[in-house]
Amino acid sequence: MNGGDMADTVTKMMGAAAAQSGANGAKGGEAPLLTFLIDPDGRPQMTAAAAKAIFGRIGADSGGGGLGADIPNLGDRAIRLGPLGLNVLKGDTVIRIIVGPVPGANDKSVAIARAVLPRI
């Protein structure tokens, strides 16, 4: 599976999870969720995900930490990609953290990345 196929698969998986989130009867129909993936050979996947964000116009916000934004001082490169969550590249390894729906999900995903990165 190439990087683009992997990015599409995760997008579809998260869409399906979101569609089913009301099934548990939680208030508002959403259940808190944490998805954490590590790919030791993830550089091509990160490149494909970043290209998809740029060419798909996901990256409208490039400085405030929102959708499509590069996150400074986090790994070699970090970018927030909507349903693909926070993607952090360190060397050839990519970690993907998808947090939600919880208050402060963006900040929490960055905190998780900062805790994990020194161990990679």
Buried (B, 14 or more C-beta within 10 A) or exposed (E): EEBBEBBBEBBEEBEEBBEEBEEEEEEEEBBEBBBBBEBEEBBBBBBBBBEBBEEEEBBEEEEEBEBBBBBEEBBBBBBBBBBBBBBBBBEEBBBBBBBBBEEEBBEBBBEBBEEBBEEE
